[in-house]
């Protein structure tokens, strides 16, 4: 009978050792999974931040070219308008408006600003 008890006790200890080892492996695996989930969350956060930064930059960058074309058209329009006006009174009015709105300075300064 003692032999039987000793045999069962050894089997029980072996079983306990295997169970403890499995438990340790499970804890290690769970810690690795948690770390992977944290890293994935950081990745999602970083992608969101990058998206929020890139959207306004892309908007400004793409519309800058259009704005530049519009300004060039307006400046050409002003130059051609000056050339078309033959009436001295209308020319004086146009020159006064250009002076009032500082068109000369604006036309020189606008390109570097863009």
Secondary structure as UniProt FT lines:
FT   HELIX           2..84
FT   HELIX           88..100
FT   TURN            101..102
FT   HELIX           103..113
//
